[in-house]
Amino acid sequence: MTAIAEAAFLPPPTLTKLVDQLVDQNLVHRRVDPFDRRRVLAHLTPRGREYWQRLDRAVRAGWQPLGEGEDELLRSLLDRLAATLAESARV
């Protein structure tokens, strides 16, 4: 959960509330990590996976395909953005 909160740039209590809502909607289930009982693992339920796939298709349908080389440029720019945000969060 901590890793997800960091990746989403959310405070852990906010993420916990969001995940609670997803659990209530049967989109996600949580369980204790069998190797480290301090950690909680979150997984999509079959219903959650189906919902994610529908949402992914709908979002992608609205995007124009990237041109040659643009996907690699986008990936590198997003990596730079993530690194900059991570660095600024440490300061």
Residue pairs with C-beta under 8 A, 6 or more apart in sequence:
1 12
1 15
1 16
1 19
1 39
1 40
1 42
2 12
4 15
4 42
5 11
5 12
5 14
5 15
8 15
9 85
9 89
10 18
19 28
19 30
19 42
22 28
22 48
23 29
23 30
26 45
26 47
26 48
27 44
27 45
27 47
27 48
27 51
28 42
28 43
28 44
28 45
28 48
29 42
29 43
29 45
30 40
30 41
30 42
30 43
31 40
31 41
31 43
32 39
32 40
32 41
33 39
33 40
33 41
44 52
66 74
